[in-house]
Amino acid sequence: MDLRIAHLYPDLMNIYGDRGNVIALAQRAKWRGLAVEIRPYSVGEWTDADWPDVWFFGGGQDQGQDIVGADLGAKNGAALRRAVEQGAAIFSVCGGYQLLGHEYVPEDAPPIAGLGILDVTTRAGKRRFVGNLLADSPDGQLIGFENHSGRTYLGDRAKPLGTVLVGNGNNGEDKTEGAVQGKVIGCYLHGSCLPKNPWLADRLLAWALGRRHGDVRLEPLDDRSEQAAREQATAVARARP
């Protein structure tokens, strides 16, 4: 059994340690004896968009989002939508999360059209949200670090990934963090997210493997190191003024 991981725009959308999410997905698959291949997908026509089982889409600066938004506005965006329709999973953070929505509206620039894969819309705010972010969910707590000025609001088809306990999350108003829609997840959890939240990494792995291999039962791993990192980061978050 094998796993195919796509890293979207690693040259333009890769800040705050987001590449660690790709490393975590690959390593947790390898620890279970799976063969793993990772391919970059950046600006320019993709010839094999039906190849990946799971896509990772990280954060970037507004200038990078301009370039990426324009690239996704053509054939590549349509290819990514088809991939989702055909069963591929996506994990996105910050700028990637925003571009999977309907649009991102900067404070002093024209709107950047999104893909509409997630039923969310983002507008830039005047104050930047920076600091540790702790959220609760039905399947476990999530810990990370947020650094964004975007205010993301969910439509009816997207469900929150979690409820904010510490920090701001999607918009600093409604206590939601992230969004889930089918096998697509968006969030503001930098730092990187998946190494410190292994249950979420395993959910993405199961979704991804299900695309070509059917229902897969993942054997549990020894997550004591991950749990120690979670506990330390959670303690720092709870001590936040």
Beta strands, then each sheet from edge to edge (+ up, - down):
strand 1: 2-8
strand 2: 35-41
strand 3: 54-57
strand 4: 89-93
strand 5: 103-105
strand 6: 112-113
strand 7: 120-136
strand 8: 142-154
strand 9: 162-166
strand 10: 176-177
strand 11: 179-181
strand 12: 184-187
sheet 1: 2+ 1+ 3+ 4+ 12+ 11-
sheet 2: 6+ 5- 7- 8+
sheet 3: 6+ 5- 7- 9+ 10-
end
